[in-house]
Amino acid sequence: MIDSEQASRALADIDDIAKRVRQSTIYQLASLMMIMWGLLVVGGNLATYLTPRYAGYAWLAVYGVGIAGWVALSASHYGRMRIRTFDARMLLAFLLFLAFGMFTGALGHFHARQLSTFWTIYFMLAYTIAGLWTGVAFVAIGLSITALTLIGYFYIGQGFDLWMAAVNGGGLILGGLWMRRE
């Protein structure tokens, strides 16, 4: 027989393990998503650098492929882990997030460099806020990429899109690989 104090400690241990498993599951899927989005962002920034005239189309393709990849990775993850990681509300929230960003970008009449900076900081704000609930890795990634983006905005000249490919895309890829170790 165990007394109530031992039972309380055992339940606390179980609760702690459940929290760590939940965070590990979140980090596992998030790392795959971040690597995927990182590769897409590198491609979008390189397309912007090489063919600035078609940058808008390149970014629409990045978002389209990214959303399709998100759905596919979530479905695959659900099939293996039996943990629901995607639903229509999440897609709607993401589309509203994008619509608000597009509306703000249209109101701001941003130049290409300002628009690239805005979108990066806007997405990193979401990562940082998510990190307040899901773990410090998201906060660190969001704040680091934001800081490096601002450094590039103020100090990098013509190669800003290449800087953003490395900082934003590369940062997401590195962040995703780091989260796999957490």
N, C-alpha and C positions, 0 to 999 in steps of 0.2 A: 504494500500500500504506500501511496505517496500522500504527503500532507498538502494543504492548500498552497503553501508557499512554493513547494516544488512544482506543483501543477501550474502555478502562475508563471514561474520561470520557464517551464517547458513550452507553455503557450506563447510566451514572449519570444523564445527561440524560434518557434515555428513561424510566427509573424515576421520576424527578421529575415528568415530564409525565404519566405514568400515574397517579401519586398525586394530582396536581391535577385530572385529569379525573374520577377516582373521587370526590374530595371535591365537585367541582362537581355531579356527578350526584346524590350524596347530598343536597346542599344544594337542588338544584332540586326534587326530590320532597318533601323535608322542608319546604320553604317552602310548597308547595301544601297539605300536610297541616296545617301550623301555621295557615295562613290559614283553612282549613276548620274546624279545631277552635276557633280563636279566635272565628269567627262563631257556632258552636254554643254556646260557653261564654258569650258575650255574651247569646245567647237564653236559656240556662239561668238565668243570674243575673238577667236581667230578669223571667223567669217567677217566679223565687223571690221577687223584690221585690214584684211585682204580685199574685201569688197564692200566698202562702207555704204555704197548705193543700195545694196540689198540686205543691209543689216536687219531691217524690220522683218523681212521674210525669214531670215535665219533665226531670229528670236521666236517668231511664231512656230517655226518647226521645232525649236528647242522645247518650247512649252508643250506642244502637241506630243512629241516623243516622250517627254518627261512624264506627262500625265498618264500616257499609255503604259510606260514602264512602271509607274507607281502602282497602277491597277494590277499589272501582271505580277510584280514582286509581292504585293499584298495578298493576292490570290494564292500564289505559291507558298507564301509563309503560312497562310491559313491552312492550306492543305497539309503542311508538315507539323505545325504546332497546335492547330485547332484553337488558336487565339484570334479573335476577330480584330483585324488591323485596318479595315477599310469599310466604309459605308457611304451611302449617298450624301449624308450630311457632311462628311469630311470633304467630298468632292465639291459640294456646294459651297462650303466655307472657303476652300481654296479658290474657286472661281470668283467668289465675292471679293476675296483678298486681291486677286489679279485685277478685277474690275475697278476696285478702289484705287489701286496703283495706277492703272491706265487713266482713270479720271483725274487723279492728282497730277500725273505727268502731262496730260493735255492742258490742264489749268495753268501749270507752271511754265509752259512754253520753254522747256529745257533744251539746251544744246545737247549734242550726242554725249559728250563727256559728263555733263551734269546728269543726264538721264541714266547713264551706266552707273554712276555713283549712287543716285537715288535708289535704283532697283536693288543694288547690292545691299545698301544699308537697310532698306525696307525689309528684304528677306532676312537679313541677319537680326533685325529686331524681333521677328517671329521666332527665330532659333533661340535667341536669348530669353524671350518670355517663356517659351516651351521648357527651357532648361530650369526655370524656377520650379517646375513640377516634376520634371523627368530626370534631372541630374546635371551636375556641374559641367559635364563635357559640352553640352549644348551652349551654356553660357560662355565658356572659354572660347569655343569656336566662333560664336557670334560676335563677341567683343574683339577678338583678334582680327577677324576678317574686316570688321568695320574700321578698326584703327589703321590697318594696312591700306584699306581703300582710301581713307582720308589722306594718308601720307601720299599715296599715288596721285590723288586729285590735285593736291597742292604742289607737289614737287616733281612729278614725272611729266615729261613733255609729250612728244609725238608718240612714244611707245606706250601710251596709257592703256590701250586695249590689250597689248601684250602683257603689261603689268597686271591687268585685271584677269587675264587668262591664268596667270600664275597664282595670283593672290586669291581670287574668288574660286575659280575652278580647282586650282591646286590645293587651296585651303580646304575646300570641301572634301577632296579626295584624301588628303592627309588626315583630316578630322574623322572621316569614315574609317580609315585604317586604324587610327588611335582608338576609336570607340570599340573596335573589334577586340582590343586588348583589355578594355575595362571590365 
